[in-house]
Every structure is written in structure tokens, then in C-alpha cells.
Amino acid sequence: MDWNVSRIREHNLRSVWENEERDFTRWLTENIDLLASELGIEIEDARAEEAVGDFSADIVAREMNTGETVVIENQYDKTDHDHLGKLLTYSSGKNAGFTMWLAEEFRPEHRSVLEWLNETGPKGAKFFAIKPRVVSIEGSEERGFEFEVVVEPNEWEREVSDESLTDSEQSYRQFFAEMVDAYSRRRPNWYKLKPGPRNYLTFSAGISGVRFG
């Protein structure tokens, strides 16, 4: 057995997308399914540079299953107060259910703000800190990409209790949970969704703008 293992090297986002607004934001808008899959949600109708009063949010979209607005603020390098202010302004202006700050490095103070908002902020509002990473294997020029979730809502992994659901809602969730499990056994690399108490399930086809329901 070959025990030789190479190191992973991390690169800044500019090594792939030279400009945050013109390149990275545009790429993320067109590939929003990648971010949605990382969080286990469905995002559609992503729009770049959407007006919020006299300002423009990097990306505004819609979470398909809940209908809630998604606001995304992108930032290269280390987080700063300027982008935090923009994030909160856009989130408030759009009454966002999902607020996501993407940056290469999060200052502890800014992580604390998002954690505090998840604890005491508007009811139902969900705040995420997400680090987009460009990586390669040492000795290779080929680049890979992934998202690292730094902050998420405290109860993000908690299921809705069965006691709060009707008999029909419990049946829907059980049926789709079994279907997802069966399908994931056939396709291990498929991202496993989290079925909710609804009479439908939607998921990405792996092609931007195309989904199954």
C-alpha cells in the first residue's frame, strides 16, 4: 500500500477570481446550487447587485422550500466593520430569512456578532458565516473549491419535533426521508437532503437553473 500523502495548499480567491464583484460574485450567482447544497437548502432566482434603497446587495435570492429571502455579502481577505454594516443593512432592507457573509477570514469579533444575532436577533432570521476556500494538492496546479461553514444558527441541525406536526406532515417527512436514504445508497456522492413536513421534495439536477421536484 502506498502511504505517500500530499499536503493540501490553500490559495486566495484572487488566484481564480481576480475581482470580487465582477468575477466571484458573478460566478457564485451562476453556481448558487453549490452553496445551497452545502447548507442543505434550495436556493433559486439568484440576482447579483440587487438594489436595496440607494445601495446594492451582492446577491439576493429565494429559498425555494420556505419562500424566504436570501441575502449574501461577499468579501475578499479579512472581515471588516464596513462589510458587516452592509450585511445588516441589506438583510434588514430585504427582511431576509437567510443572511450569509462569505469571507476568506473571519475576525473573532465578527463571528461573535453573527452568533449573537442567531441567539437574540429577529425571530426566524438565520445568520451564516461561510469561508469559501480554493485548494490544491501539493505539486498539482489543478485547483479545487469548497465552502467551510464558520457560523450557523444554533438549532440548524435540530429537527422539527413530531409533536408539532399533523399526521399528514409526519407521513410526508417519513416517506421522503426513506426515499432520500434509498437514493443516497444508490448514489453515495449525492448530497443528502433533509426532508421537511411537506408533500413535495425539490433538489438540484446538478445543472445551474435545473431542479427536480
C-alpha positions as CSV (number, residue, x, y, z in Angstrom):
1,M,0.0,0.0,0.0
2,D,1.3,3.5,-0.9
3,W,1.3,5.6,2.2
4,N,2.6,8.8,0.5
5,V,0.1,11.5,1.2
6,S,0.5,15.1,-0.2
7,R,-0.3,18.3,1.7
8,I,-3.2,20.5,0.9
9,R,-2.3,24.0,-0.1
10,E,-4.8,26.9,0.2
11,H,-4.9,29.8,-2.2
12,N,-6.6,33.1,-2.1
13,L,-9.7,33.7,-4.1
14,R,-8.0,36.2,-6.4
15,S,-5.9,33.3,-7.8
16,V,-9.1,32.1,-9.5
17,W,-11.4,35.1,-9.5
18,E,-9.4,38.3,-9.8
19,N,-12.2,40.7,-8.9
20,E,-14.7,40.0,-6.1
21,E,-17.7,41.9,-7.7
22,R,-17.0,41.3,-11.4
23,D,-15.8,37.7,-11.1
24,F,-16.5,35.9,-7.9
25,T,-20.0,37.3,-7.2
26,R,-21.0,36.6,-10.8
27,W,-19.6,33.0,-10.6
28,L,-21.5,32.4,-7.3
29,T,-24.7,33.7,-8.7
30,E,-24.5,31.3,-11.6
31,N,-23.5,28.4,-9.3
32,I,-25.6,29.1,-6.3
33,D,-26.6,25.4,-6.1
34,L,-23.1,24.7,-4.7
35,L,-23.7,26.9,-1.7
36,A,-27.3,25.7,-1.3
37,S,-26.1,22.0,-1.2
38,E,-23.5,22.8,1.5
39,L,-26.3,24.1,3.7
40,G,-28.9,21.5,2.8
41,I,-31.4,24.0,1.3
42,E,-32.6,25.0,-2.2
43,I,-31.8,28.5,-3.5
44,E,-33.3,29.9,-6.7
45,D,-33.7,33.1,-8.6
46,A,-30.2,34.4,-7.5
47,R,-29.7,38.0,-8.6
48,A,-26.4,39.9,-8.4
49,E,-26.1,43.6,-7.4
50,E,-29.8,44.0,-6.4
51,A,-30.8,47.4,-5.3
52,V,-31.5,47.9,-1.6
53,G,-32.5,51.6,-1.3
54,D,-29.5,53.6,-2.5
55,F,-27.2,50.6,-2.1
56,S,-26.7,47.2,-3.9
57,A,-26.5,43.8,-2.3
58,D,-24.0,41.4,-3.8
59,I,-26.6,38.6,-4.2
60,V,-30.3,38.4,-3.3
61,A,-32.1,35.1,-3.9
62,R,-35.0,33.0,-2.6
63,E,-35.1,29.8,-0.6
64,M,-37.4,27.5,-2.6
65,N,-39.0,25.5,0.2
66,T,-39.7,28.3,2.6
67,G,-40.0,31.2,0.3
68,E,-37.7,33.3,2.5
69,T,-35.3,35.8,1.0
70,V,-31.6,35.0,1.0
71,V,-29.1,37.9,1.2
72,I,-25.4,37.2,0.5
73,E,-22.5,39.6,1.1
74,N,-19.1,38.6,-0.4
75,Q,-15.7,39.8,0.9
76,Y,-12.2,39.1,0.0
77,D,-9.5,39.0,2.7
78,K,-10.3,39.5,6.4
79,T,-13.8,40.7,7.6
80,D,-14.2,44.4,8.5
81,H,-16.9,46.7,10.0
82,D,-17.8,48.1,6.6
83,H,-19.0,44.8,5.2
84,L,-20.7,43.9,8.5
85,G,-22.7,47.2,8.2
86,K,-23.6,46.4,4.6
87,L,-24.6,42.9,5.5
88,L,-27.0,44.1,8.2
89,T,-28.4,46.9,6.1
90,Y,-29.2,44.6,3.2
91,S,-30.6,41.9,5.4
92,S,-32.9,44.4,7.1
93,G,-33.9,46.1,3.9
94,K,-34.9,42.8,2.3
95,N,-36.3,41.3,5.5
96,A,-34.1,38.3,4.9
97,G,-34.8,34.9,6.4
98,F,-31.2,33.8,5.4
99,T,-28.3,36.1,5.8
100,M,-24.9,34.9,4.6
101,W,-21.5,36.6,4.9
102,L,-18.8,35.0,2.7
103,A,-15.2,35.9,3.5
104,E,-11.7,34.4,3.4
105,E,-11.1,35.1,7.1
106,F,-13.4,36.0,9.9
107,R,-12.3,38.1,12.8
108,P,-13.4,36.7,16.2
109,E,-15.4,39.9,16.9
110,H,-17.4,39.4,13.7
111,R,-18.1,35.8,14.4
112,S,-19.4,36.8,17.8
113,V,-21.8,39.3,16.2
114,L,-23.3,36.6,14.0
115,E,-23.5,34.1,16.9
116,W,-25.2,36.8,19.0
117,L,-27.7,37.6,16.2
118,N,-28.6,33.9,16.0
119,E,-29.2,33.9,19.7
120,T,-31.1,37.2,20.2
121,G,-31.8,38.6,16.7
122,P,-35.1,38.7,14.8
123,K,-37.3,35.6,15.2
124,G,-36.8,33.2,12.3
125,A,-33.7,35.1,10.9
126,K,-30.7,32.8,10.3
127,F,-27.2,34.1,10.0
128,F,-24.2,32.3,8.5
129,A,-20.5,33.0,8.3
130,I,-19.0,30.9,5.4
131,K,-15.4,30.7,4.2
132,P,-15.0,29.9,0.5
133,R,-11.7,28.0,0.0
134,V,-9.6,27.4,-3.1
135,V,-7.3,24.4,-2.5
136,S,-4.9,22.2,-4.4
137,I,-2.8,19.1,-3.7
138,E,0.9,20.0,-3.2
139,G,2.7,19.6,-6.6
140,S,-0.5,20.0,-8.6
141,E,-1.6,23.1,-10.5
142,E,-5.3,22.0,-10.5
143,R,-7.5,23.9,-8.1
144,G,-10.4,22.7,-6.1
145,F,-13.1,24.7,-4.3
146,E,-15.2,24.2,-1.1
147,F,-17.2,26.1,1.4
148,E,-16.4,25.9,5.2
149,V,-19.3,27.0,7.4
150,V,-17.9,29.0,10.3
151,V,-21.1,30.2,12.0
152,E,-24.6,28.8,11.6
153,P,-27.9,29.1,13.6
154,N,-27.8,27.2,16.9
155,E,-30.7,25.0,16.1
156,W,-29.8,24.5,12.4
157,E,-29.4,20.7,12.8
158,R,-32.4,20.3,15.1
159,E,-35.4,18.6,13.5
160,V,-38.9,19.8,13.9
161,S,-40.5,17.8,16.7
162,D,-43.1,15.2,15.7
163,E,-45.4,16.7,18.4
164,S,-45.8,19.9,16.4
165,L,-46.7,18.2,13.2
166,T,-50.0,16.9,11.9
167,D,-50.4,13.2,11.0
168,S,-50.1,14.1,7.3
169,E,-47.0,16.2,7.8
170,Q,-45.4,13.3,9.8
171,S,-46.2,10.9,6.9
172,Y,-44.8,13.2,4.3
173,R,-41.5,13.6,6.2
174,Q,-41.2,9.8,6.8
175,F,-41.9,9.0,3.2
176,F,-39.4,11.4,1.7
177,A,-36.8,10.5,4.4
178,E,-37.0,6.9,3.3
179,M,-36.8,7.9,-0.4
180,V,-33.7,10.1,0.2
181,D,-32.0,7.3,2.1
182,A,-32.7,4.8,-0.6
183,Y,-31.5,7.1,-3.4
184,S,-28.3,8.1,-1.5
185,R,-27.4,4.4,-1.2
186,R,-27.5,4.1,-5.0
187,R,-25.6,7.3,-5.4
188,P,-23.2,7.8,-2.4
189,N,-21.8,11.0,-3.8
190,W,-25.2,12.7,-4.0
191,Y,-25.8,15.4,-1.4
192,K,-28.3,14.0,1.1
193,L,-31.2,16.4,1.6
194,K,-33.2,16.9,4.8
195,P,-36.8,16.3,4.1
196,G,-39.3,18.5,5.8
197,P,-43.0,18.1,6.7
198,R,-44.2,19.0,3.2
199,N,-45.9,17.0,0.4
200,Y,-43.1,17.6,-2.0
201,L,-39.3,17.4,-2.2
202,T,-37.1,19.5,-4.5
203,F,-33.4,19.1,-5.3
204,S,-30.8,20.2,-7.8
205,A,-30.2,18.3,-11.0
206,G,-26.5,19.3,-10.9
207,I,-27.0,21.9,-13.7
208,S,-27.4,25.5,-12.9
209,G,-31.1,26.5,-13.0
210,V,-32.4,23.0,-13.3
211,R,-34.1,21.2,-10.4
212,F,-36.2,18.1,-9.8
213,G,-39.4,18.1,-7.8
